[in-house]
Amino acid sequence: MHSSRRQFLTRVSLAAGGALLVPSVLAACGSDTDSSATPSAAPSGVDAKWPELKSRQVVVAGFGGETYDVRQKLEFDPFTKLSGARVTQAAWDYGKFTEMVAKPDPEWDMIDFDGYSIAALIEGKTPPGKLADWVRRCDLVDAAYRDYAAGSYAYSVVLGWSTKLGATPTGWADFFDTKKFPGKRAFPKSIYAGTAEIALLADGVPKDKIYPLDLDRAIAKLNTIKKDIIFYDSYAQGQQYMAQGSASMIATANSRLIQLKDSGKPIDWTYQDAILYPWGGFALTQQAPNADAANALIDYLSTPEAQAAVAKSLYLGPTVSAALDLLEPNVLAKQPSAPENVAKQLSVDVPSLAKQDGEYVEKFFAWVGK
């Protein structure tokens, strides 16, 4: 693994929902429910059919922050009540996971990953553990990866703008047009998701020609507005820039702009030409110490009910199509994985991005540092 990639992925969340700098130490932030809790009836509507579980905990490397506070309440705590297995959170660390994934005594059971990271592992020498046969698969995950990825969500990097601009932007080309749309552009500094794709779309590359990424062309396009960029280190900081008027436009996570607009800020946004990360998943270590409970948790997280609960609260799109049917029309309209929104976006080519990820990271951070 490239050292710059490891250093970056060790400290930064790539998931739009968490979108905060990852804590540097392990945090046992599991449920207050005792790990030996007696299983109770499944929450209403959840159909969970697991073999008898012997494990009484699951160790999950996740992003912390708002996303995981919500997941704890909506998913982890109900799972503990149902299964008797406590969910213990560990600080997310890509390098640490890859070092332990094939070891006989790994510290963690699983990690929250983007799809392209899982694809890269599967194609590499140390693939993650395969899901148990009885774990439900997520039908919106690419078929080639369903045996290794379930339980997570879709998210998008979208264009947002201040309504005080007057004119309404229609695509990424407008993001680069500082004459027609004056003001600073809020842009990610330590969260590189979607940035090359944005630049290439703005430079006129058709969606079906984006992959493989022409990273040099993307960097050249980004250089045309670098003097107009104010970088943010977390999605929360990006929100602040827009809320206080420090920037007139932003490239950021769909969930963050929905929050701003719903709170009454003079902000609007669009899924048109957004960069859709269509699925993620929880990757298992090959010899997960609590494999039975870990598989049961992934199965639980893949239920339509659990997926719909996260979508309603965090606007992170389900990777199970049946969950979309559980959403009210006004909620469905905001989901990145809703069919009407998928059609508007550039959906990330997971296998292609997996092959270029290391180069992507190195060139992006070299550009940021200049």
VOPAGU-2260 file (C-alpha; in pm, 1 decimal, decimal comma):
REM VOPAGU-2260
SITE   aa  ch    i         X         Y         Z
SITE  MET   A    0       0,0       0,0       0,0
SITE  HIS   A    1     121,7     349,4     -77,3
SITE  SER   A    2     233,6     525,7     241,1
SITE  SER   A    3      37,4     841,9     162,3
SITE  ARG   A    4    -278,2     635,9     118,4
SITE  ARG   A    5    -229,0     459,8     449,3
SITE  GLN   A    6    -159,0     781,6     638,5
SITE  PHE   A    7    -462,7     947,1     487,1
SITE  LEU   A    8    -705,0     661,7     530,3
SITE  THR   A    9    -587,6     608,5     884,8
SITE  ARG   A   10    -714,1     947,9     992,0
SITE  VAL   A   11    -997,0    1051,8     762,9
SITE  SER   A   12   -1347,8     924,3     710,8
SITE  LEU   A   13   -1449,6     878,9     349,6
SITE  ALA   A   14   -1811,9     820,1     431,5
SITE  ALA   A   15   -2033,7    1115,5     373,6
SITE  GLY   A   16   -2251,0    1052,5     672,2
SITE  GLY   A   17   -1975,2    1039,1     933,5
SITE  ALA   A   18   -1765,1    1292,9     751,2
SITE  LEU   A   19   -1556,5    1391,3    1049,6
SITE  LEU   A   20   -1194,0    1337,0    1133,8
SITE  VAL   A   21   -1159,1     991,2    1281,3
SITE  PRO   A   22   -1067,8     972,1    1650,8
SITE  SER   A   23    -712,1     863,5    1714,2
SITE  VAL   A   24    -781,4     614,1    1987,7
SITE  LEU   A   25   -1010,6     316,3    2027,8
SITE  ALA   A   26   -1350,4     410,8    2160,1
SITE  ALA   A   27   -1562,7     145,1    2320,8
SITE  CYS   A   28   -1881,7     330,3    2243,8
SITE  GLY   A   29   -2112,3      32,5    2235,9
SITE  SER   A   30   -2454,2       0,9    2386,0
SITE  ASP   A   31   -2498,6      47,2    2758,3
SITE  THR   A   32   -2677,9    -284,1    2748,0
SITE  ASP   A   33   -2476,6    -552,7    2923,0
SITE  SER   A   34   -2293,4    -782,5    2680,5
SITE  SER   A   35   -2464,4   -1081,9    2833,2
SITE  ALA   A   36   -2809,0    -934,8    2779,3
SITE  THR   A   37   -3090,2   -1178,5    2716,1
SITE  PRO   A   38   -3220,8   -1155,9    2358,4
SITE  SER   A   39   -3564,9   -1000,6    2330,5
SITE  ALA   A   40   -3827,8    -999,4    2061,5
SITE  ALA   A   41   -3723,1    -850,1    1728,3
SITE  PRO   A   42   -3827,5    -488,6    1670,6
SITE  SER   A   43   -4150,3    -452,0    1477,3
SITE  GLY   A   44   -4124,9    -566,8    1118,3
SITE  VAL   A   45   -3769,9    -706,1    1137,3
SITE  ASP   A   46   -3742,7   -1065,9    1021,6
SITE  ALA   A   47   -3420,7   -1203,3    1173,1
SITE  LYS   A   48   -3351,6   -1576,0    1136,1
SITE  TRP   A   49   -3005,5   -1658,9    1264,2
SITE  PRO   A   50   -2845,1   -1973,2    1398,1
SITE  GLU   A   51   -2784,9   -1978,7    1772,7
SITE  LEU   A   52   -2522,0   -1716,0    1852,0
SITE  LYS   A   53   -2244,4   -1794,6    2097,7
SITE  SER   A   54   -2058,8   -1462,6    2073,5
SITE  ARG   A   55   -2163,9   -1182,0    2304,2
SITE  GLN   A   56   -1996,4    -892,0    2128,2
SITE  VAL   A   57   -1905,7    -759,1    1783,7
SITE  VAL   A   58   -1613,0    -521,0    1728,5
SITE  VAL   A   59   -1683,8    -274,0    1447,6
SITE  ALA   A   60   -1430,8     -24,0    1310,7
SITE  GLY   A   61   -1641,4     274,0    1213,7
SITE  PHE   A   62   -1626,8     649,8    1163,5
SITE  GLY   A   63   -1771,3     774,2    1489,8
SITE  GLY   A   64   -1932,7    1116,1    1484,8
SITE  GLU   A   65   -2295,0    1191,8    1411,0
SITE  THR   A   66   -2348,0     895,5    1180,3
SITE  TYR   A   67   -2242,5     644,0    1438,8
SITE  ASP   A   68   -2431,7     813,4    1719,7
SITE  VAL   A   69   -2743,7     766,0    1509,8
SITE  ARG   A   70   -2652,8     411,8    1405,9
SITE  GLN   A   71   -2596,6     321,8    1770,1
SITE  LYS   A   72   -2952,1     424,6    1857,8
SITE  LEU   A   73   -3127,8     303,5    1545,0
SITE  GLU   A   74   -2935,8     -16,2    1473,5
SITE  PHE   A   75   -2672,2    -129,5    1721,5
SITE  ASP   A   76   -2879,9    -101,7    2038,3
SITE  PRO   A   77   -3182,9    -281,4    1886,8
SITE  PHE   A   78   -2949,1    -551,0    1754,4
SITE  THR   A   79   -2808,7    -602,7    2104,3
SITE  LYS   A   80   -3157,6    -637,4    2248,1
SITE  LEU   A   81   -3241,9    -890,9    1981,0
SITE  SER   A   82   -2919,8   -1094,1    1979,3
SITE  GLY   A   83   -2757,4   -1044,0    2319,2
SITE  ALA   A   84   -2434,8    -937,4    2146,1
SITE  ARG   A   85   -2299,6    -592,7    2230,6
SITE  VAL   A   86   -2160,4    -375,0    1950,1
SITE  THR   A   87   -1824,5    -221,5    2044,7
SITE  GLN   A   88   -1692,0      53,1    1820,9
SITE  ALA   A   89   -1324,4      93,5    1730,8
SITE  ALA   A   90   -1157,3     388,2    1558,9
SITE  TRP   A   91   -1153,0     344,3    1181,5
SITE  ASP   A   92    -808,1     266,5    1037,0
SITE  TYR   A   93    -758,9     127,9     684,6
SITE  GLY   A   94    -398,4      23,3     735,9
SITE  LYS   A   95    -470,1    -153,2    1062,9
SITE  PHE   A   96    -751,7    -350,0     903,2
SITE  THR   A   97    -541,1    -463,1     608,0
SITE  GLU   A   98    -270,3    -579,9     847,7
SITE  MET   A   99    -513,3    -789,8    1051,4
SITE  VAL   A  100    -757,3    -906,6     782,7
SITE  ALA   A  101    -584,4   -1242,3     727,9
SITE  LYS   A  102    -437,1   -1292,7    1075,6
SITE  PRO   A  103    -562,2   -1583,5    1287,8
SITE  ASP   A  104    -639,5   -1356,1    1585,5
SITE  PRO   A  105    -763,3   -1018,8    1453,6
SITE  GLU   A  106    -860,6    -745,4    1697,0
SITE  TRP   A  107   -1170,7    -648,6    1499,4
SITE  ASP   A  108   -1455,4    -837,8    1343,9
SITE  MET   A  109   -1533,4    -590,6    1065,3
SITE  ILE   A  110   -1487,9    -243,3     920,0
SITE  ASP   A  111   -1712,7       7,4     742,2
SITE  PHE   A  112   -1581,6      44,3     385,4
SITE  ASP   A  113   -1660,5     214,3      56,7
SITE  GLY   A  114   -1732,3     -25,0    -228,2
SITE  TYR   A  115   -1411,0      43,1    -415,6
SITE  SER   A  116   -1202,8     -39,0    -105,5
SITE  ILE   A  117   -1377,1    -374,7     -75,4
SITE  ALA   A  118   -1327,6    -438,5    -446,9
SITE  ALA   A  119    -955,8    -361,3    -414,9
SITE  LEU   A  120    -920,7    -608,9    -128,4
SITE  ILE   A  121   -1105,3    -880,8    -316,3
SITE  GLU   A  122    -877,4    -835,7    -615,6
SITE  GLY   A  123    -568,4    -830,6    -392,9
SITE  LYS   A  124    -381,7   -1095,5    -198,5
SITE  THR   A  125    -579,0   -1060,9     124,2
SITE  PRO   A  126    -954,2   -1048,4      54,2
SITE  PRO   A  127   -1195,5    -992,0     342,3
SITE  GLY   A  128   -1391,8   -1274,5     495,7
SITE  LYS   A  129   -1691,1   -1406,2     305,5
SITE  LEU   A  130   -2036,5   -1352,6     450,8
SITE  ALA   A  131   -2212,8   -1658,0     589,7
SITE  ASP   A  132   -2460,4   -1819,8     353,7
SITE  TRP   A  133   -2752,4   -1719,4     576,1
SITE  VAL   A  134   -2670,0   -1346,4     570,2
SITE  ARG   A  135   -2907,4   -1162,1     339,6
SITE  ARG   A  136   -2744,2    -999,5      38,5
SITE  CYS   A  137   -2805,3    -640,6     -72,3
SITE  ASP   A  138   -2947,3    -632,7    -423,1
SITE  LEU   A  139   -2819,5    -281,0    -502,5
SITE  VAL   A  140   -2459,9    -393,9    -444,5
SITE  ASP   A  141   -2281,8    -509,9    -761,2
SITE  ALA   A  142   -2343,3    -883,4    -797,4
SITE  ALA   A  143   -1970,6    -966,1    -805,5
SITE  TYR   A  144   -1925,2    -830,6    -451,6
SITE  ARG   A  145   -2244,7    -929,0    -270,9
SITE  ASP   A  146   -2079,0   -1214,9     -84,2
SITE  TYR   A  147   -1841,5    -965,6      80,7
SITE  ALA   A  148   -2039,6    -643,4     118,4
SITE  ALA   A  149   -2369,3    -575,9     294,2
SITE  GLY   A  150   -2521,8    -359,5     563,8
SITE  SER   A  151   -2410,3     -15,6     450,8
SITE  TYR   A  152   -2542,3     266,6     234,1
SITE  ALA   A  153   -2505,4     486,8     -74,3
SITE  TYR   A  154   -2405,3     852,2     -68,7
SITE  SER   A  155   -2335,9    1130,9    -316,5
SITE  VAL   A  156   -2103,5    1428,5    -354,8
SITE  VAL   A  157   -2331,5    1704,5    -479,2
SITE  LEU   A  158   -2324,0    2066,4    -595,0
SITE  GLY   A  159   -2460,1    2320,4    -350,2
SITE  TRP   A  160   -2490,5    2698,5    -367,7
SITE  SER   A  161   -2608,0    3008,6    -188,8
SITE  THR   A  162   -2946,1    3125,7    -314,3
SITE  LYS   A  163   -2815,3    3481,3    -269,5
SITE  LEU   A  164   -2621,2    3429,1    -593,9
SITE  GLY   A  165   -2934,6    3511,0    -788,5
SITE  ALA   A  166   -2863,0    3284,0   -1086,7
SITE  THR   A  167   -2908,2    2911,6   -1039,5
SITE  PRO   A  168   -2617,3    2678,3   -1124,3
SITE  THR   A  169   -2706,7    2381,3   -1342,8
SITE  GLY   A  170   -2390,3    2169,1   -1327,0
SITE  TRP   A  171   -2023,0    2145,3   -1237,9
SITE  ALA   A  172   -1917,6    2375,9   -1522,3
SITE  ASP   A  173   -2085,8    2654,6   -1326,1
SITE  PHE   A  174   -1880,8    2563,6   -1020,2
SITE  PHE   A  175   -1572,7    2658,6   -1222,4
SITE  ASP   A  176   -1728,2    2975,9   -1368,4
SITE  THR   A  177   -1632,9    3241,9   -1114,5
SITE  LYS   A  178   -1738,4    3529,1   -1340,9
SITE  LYS   A  179   -2100,0    3424,2   -1377,2
SITE  PHE   A  180   -2111,5    3283,4   -1023,8
SITE  PRO   A  181   -1874,7    3491,3    -809,1
SITE  GLY   A  182   -1749,0    3392,7    -466,9
SITE  LYS   A  183   -1531,0    3133,3    -303,0
SITE  ARG   A  184   -1573,5    2760,1    -362,6
SITE  ALA   A  185   -1572,0    2533,6     -56,9
SITE  PHE   A  186   -1382,4    2219,7    -151,9
SITE  PRO   A  187   -1263,5    1914,5      40,0
SITE  LYS   A  188    -901,4    1907,7     151,7
SITE  SER   A  189    -880,8    1582,0     342,2
SITE  ILE   A  190   -1183,3    1407,4     192,2
SITE  TYR   A  191   -1098,5    1336,3    -168,2
SITE  ALA   A  192   -1416,1    1154,1    -273,7
SITE  GLY   A  193   -1547,8    1263,5    -613,2
SITE  THR   A  194   -1307,3    1549,5    -673,9
SITE  ALA   A  195   -1143,4    1421,3    -993,6
SITE  GLU   A  196   -1480,2    1318,6   -1134,6
SITE  ILE   A  197   -1620,1    1667,3   -1066,1
SITE  ALA   A  198   -1333,1    1831,9   -1252,1
SITE  LEU   A  199   -1361,4    1602,0   -1551,9
SITE  LEU   A  200   -1736,9    1656,3   -1583,7
SITE  ALA   A  201   -1679,8    2031,1   -1565,5
SITE  ASP   A  202   -1416,8    1998,9   -1837,9
SITE  GLY   A  203   -1670,0    1842,1   -2073,3
SITE  VAL   A  204   -1589,7    1472,1   -2039,9
SITE  PRO   A  205   -1908,4    1266,6   -2100,9
SITE  LYS   A  206   -2024,9    1050,4   -1811,9
SITE  ASP   A  207   -1961,7     730,0   -2004,8
SITE  LYS   A  208   -1599,4     835,6   -2068,6
SITE  ILE   A  209   -1503,1     935,7   -1713,9
SITE  TYR   A  210   -1341,4     600,6   -1625,9
SITE  PRO   A  211   -1058,7     527,5   -1618,5
SITE  LEU   A  212    -989,2     866,7   -1466,9
SITE  ASP   A  213    -758,0    1106,4   -1649,8
SITE  LEU   A  214    -612,1    1238,0   -1325,3
SITE  ASP   A  215    -369,4    1481,2   -1488,6
SITE  ARG   A  216    -653,7    1643,8   -1682,4
SITE  ALA   A  217    -858,2    1664,1   -1362,9
SITE  ILE   A  218    -575,2    1834,8   -1175,2
SITE  ALA   A  219    -526,5    2082,7   -1459,3
SITE  LYS   A  220    -896,6    2175,0   -1441,6
SITE  LEU   A  221    -884,9    2211,8   -1063,6
SITE  ASN   A  222    -589,2    2447,8   -1099,4
SITE  THR   A  223    -808,1    2693,2   -1293,7
SITE  ILE   A  224    -997,6    2784,3    -975,3
SITE  LYS   A  225    -749,8    2697,0    -701,2
SITE  LYS   A  226    -710,4    3064,6    -602,7
SITE  ASP   A  227   -1088,1    3077,9    -549,8
SITE  ILE   A  228   -1103,8    2767,7    -330,1
SITE  ILE   A  229   -1132,5    2757,6      47,1
SITE  PHE   A  230   -1058,0    2407,5     166,5
SITE  TYR   A  231   -1248,6    2230,6     440,8
SITE  ASP   A  232   -1115,1    1945,0     652,2
SITE  SER   A  233   -1451,9    1798,6     747,4
SITE  TYR   A  234   -1801,0    1811,9     607,2
SITE  ALA   A  235   -1909,4    1997,9     921,0
SITE  GLN   A  236   -1656,4    2269,8     842,9
SITE  GLY   A  237   -1785,4    2287,7     486,1
SITE  GLN   A  238   -2137,1    2336,5     621,0
SITE  GLN   A  239   -2010,8    2621,0     836,5
SITE  TYR   A  240   -1849,8    2797,1     540,3
SITE  MET   A  241   -2181,0    2793,2     354,0
SITE  ALA   A  242   -2392,5    2886,3     654,3
SITE  GLN   A  243   -2181,3    3192,5     735,1
SITE  GLY   A  244   -2145,9    3300,7     370,8
SITE  SER   A  245   -1770,5    3243,4     342,0
SITE  ALA   A  246   -1832,9    3048,4      21,1
SITE  SER   A  247   -2099,5    3082,9    -246,3
SITE  MET   A  248   -2073,3    2725,1    -379,9
SITE  ILE   A  249   -1962,7    2391,0    -241,3
SITE  ALA   A  250   -1891,3    2031,3    -338,4
SITE  THR   A  251   -1998,6    1817,3     -46,2
SITE  ALA   A  252   -2207,1    1527,6      83,4
SITE  ASN   A  253   -2576,7    1521,2       0,3
SITE  SER   A  254   -2673,8    1473,1     364,6
SITE  ARG   A  255   -2495,0    1791,0     471,5
SITE  LEU   A  256   -2673,0    2014,4     221,0
SITE  ILE   A  257   -3009,6    1860,1     300,9
SITE  GLN   A  258   -2948,0    1947,8     666,0
SITE  LEU   A  259   -2856,3    2306,9     579,7
SITE  LYS   A  260   -3156,1    2363,8     354,9
SITE  ASP   A  261   -3398,4    2200,0     597,0
SITE  SER   A  262   -3267,1    2422,3     877,2
SITE  GLY   A  263   -3376,0    2730,2     682,0
SITE  LYS   A  264   -3037,2    2844,9     552,1
SITE  PRO   A  265   -3038,3    3019,6     209,6
SITE  ILE   A  266   -2889,5    2711,8      44,3
SITE  ASP   A  267   -2996,6    2494,1    -246,1
SITE  TRP   A  268   -2843,3    2188,6    -408,9
SITE  THR   A  269   -2899,4    1929,0    -681,8
SITE  TYR   A  270   -2842,3    1563,6    -761,6
SITE  GLN   A  271   -2782,4    1659,3   -1125,5
SITE  ASP   A  272   -2437,1    1524,4   -1221,1
SITE  ALA   A  273   -2362,8    1439,1    -857,1
SITE  ILE   A  274   -2100,0    1172,6    -791,0
SITE  LEU   A  275   -2284,8     868,0    -658,3
SITE  TYR   A  276   -2102,8     611,1    -448,7
SITE  PRO   A  277   -2367,2     344,2    -505,8
SITE  TRP   A  278   -2279,1     108,0    -222,9
SITE  GLY   A  279   -2051,2      33,4      65,1
SITE  GLY   A  280   -2036,7    -257,4     302,7
SITE  PHE   A  281   -1896,5    -403,5     620,7
SITE  ALA   A  282   -1587,2    -608,4     539,9
SITE  LEU   A  283   -1509,7    -898,8     772,1
SITE  THR   A  284   -1170,4   -1011,5     888,3
SITE  GLN   A  285   -1108,8   -1366,3     762,2
SITE  GLN   A  286   -1091,2   -1512,0    1113,7
SITE  ALA   A  287   -1331,1   -1275,7    1286,1
SITE  PRO   A  288   -1327,0   -1363,5    1659,8
SITE  ASN   A  289   -1703,1   -1312,3    1686,7
SITE  ALA   A  290   -1791,1   -1430,2    1337,7
SITE  ASP   A  291   -2139,6   -1556,6    1421,9
SITE  ALA   A  292   -2252,3   -1231,6    1583,9
SITE  ALA   A  293   -2070,7   -1021,3    1321,3
SITE  ASN   A  294   -2258,3   -1198,0    1042,8
SITE  ALA   A  295   -2582,2   -1155,8    1234,7
SITE  LEU   A  296   -2517,5    -782,6    1273,0
SITE  ILE   A  297   -2450,0    -742,6     900,5
SITE  ASP   A  298   -2768,0    -936,1     829,7
SITE  TYR   A  299   -2960,0    -705,1    1063,5
SITE  LEU   A  300   -2810,8    -394,1     903,9
SITE  SER   A  301   -2923,6    -527,5     566,5
SITE  THR   A  302   -3289,8    -556,7     659,1
SITE  PRO   A  303   -3519,5    -315,3     474,7
SITE  GLU   A  304   -3637,0    -178,0     808,8
SITE  ALA   A  305   -3287,7     -92,3     934,6
SITE  GLN   A  306   -3185,5      55,0     600,5
SITE  ALA   A  307   -3499,2     267,6     584,4
SITE  ALA   A  308   -3444,0     397,8     937,7
SITE  VAL   A  309   -3095,0     523,8     845,7
SITE  ALA   A  310   -3222,6     674,3     521,0
SITE  LYS   A  311   -3493,9     867,9     703,3
SITE  SER   A  312   -3255,9    1004,2     963,5
SITE  LEU   A  313   -2930,5    1057,4     772,2
SITE  TYR   A  314   -3032,0    1066,8     402,3
SITE  LEU   A  315   -2789,0     785,0     328,1
SITE  GLY   A  316   -2940,1     575,8      52,6
SITE  PRO   A  317   -3042,3     214,6     104,4
SITE  THR   A  318   -2854,5     -62,5     -74,1
SITE  VAL   A  319   -3161,6    -285,5     -45,0
SITE  SER   A  320   -3433,0    -191,3    -291,9
SITE  ALA   A  321   -3712,2    -307,0     -60,5
SITE  ALA   A  322   -3610,0     -32,5     184,2
SITE  LEU   A  323   -3696,7     231,1     -75,1
SITE  ASP   A  324   -4054,6     105,9     -69,5
SITE  LEU   A  325   -4075,0     186,4     303,1
SITE  LEU   A  326   -3999,0     555,6     253,7
SITE  GLU   A  327   -4257,3     828,2     217,4
SITE  PRO   A  328   -4239,6    1010,0    -119,8
SITE  ASN   A  329   -4091,8    1326,8      30,5
SITE  VAL   A  330   -3817,9    1126,1     203,5
SITE  LEU   A  331   -3752,3     904,3     -98,0
SITE  ALA   A  332   -3702,5    1211,1    -317,3
SITE  LYS   A  333   -3395,5    1306,6    -111,9
SITE  GLN   A  334   -3224,2     966,9    -123,7
SITE  PRO   A  335   -2915,0     930,0    -345,1
SITE  SER   A  336   -3012,7     574,7    -437,0
SITE  ALA   A  337   -3371,4     655,7    -533,8
SITE  PRO   A  338   -3409,6     550,1    -900,0
SITE  GLU   A  339   -3498,3     900,4   -1023,7
SITE  ASN   A  340   -3188,4    1041,8    -857,2
SITE  VAL   A  341   -2958,4     762,6    -973,2
SITE  ALA   A  342   -3049,6     847,7   -1332,3
SITE  LYS   A  343   -2925,7    1206,3   -1286,9
SITE  GLN   A  344   -2588,6    1119,1   -1139,8
SITE  LEU   A  345   -2249,6     980,3   -1233,2
SITE  SER   A  346   -2236,2     644,7   -1062,6
SITE  VAL   A  347   -1883,1     553,4    -958,6
SITE  ASP   A  348   -1735,7     263,1   -1155,2
SITE  VAL   A  349   -1631,4      57,1    -853,5
SITE  PRO   A  350   -1386,3    -186,9   -1021,2
SITE  SER   A  351   -1219,1      89,5   -1219,9
SITE  LEU   A  352   -1182,1     321,4    -921,4
SITE  ALA   A  353   -1042,5      35,5    -713,3
SITE  LYS   A  354    -756,1       0,7    -961,7
SITE  GLN   A  355    -672,1     373,3    -957,8
SITE  ASP   A  356    -731,6     452,0    -593,4
SITE  GLY   A  357    -367,1     469,5    -484,1
SITE  GLU   A  358    -272,0     698,4    -773,5
SITE  TYR   A  359    -583,7     909,1    -709,6
SITE  VAL   A  360    -487,2     968,8    -346,7
SITE  GLU   A  361    -126,3    1056,7    -425,0
SITE  LYS   A  362    -206,4    1303,8    -702,5
SITE  PHE   A  363    -489,9    1469,5    -514,8
SITE  PHE   A  364    -285,5    1534,4    -202,0
SITE  ALA   A  365      12,6    1649,0    -404,9
SITE  TRP   A  366    -219,8    1906,0    -565,2
SITE  VAL   A  367    -365,2    2016,2    -231,5
SITE  GLY   A  368     -15,7    2063,6     -89,6
SITE  LYS   A  369     113,0    2288,6    -369,3
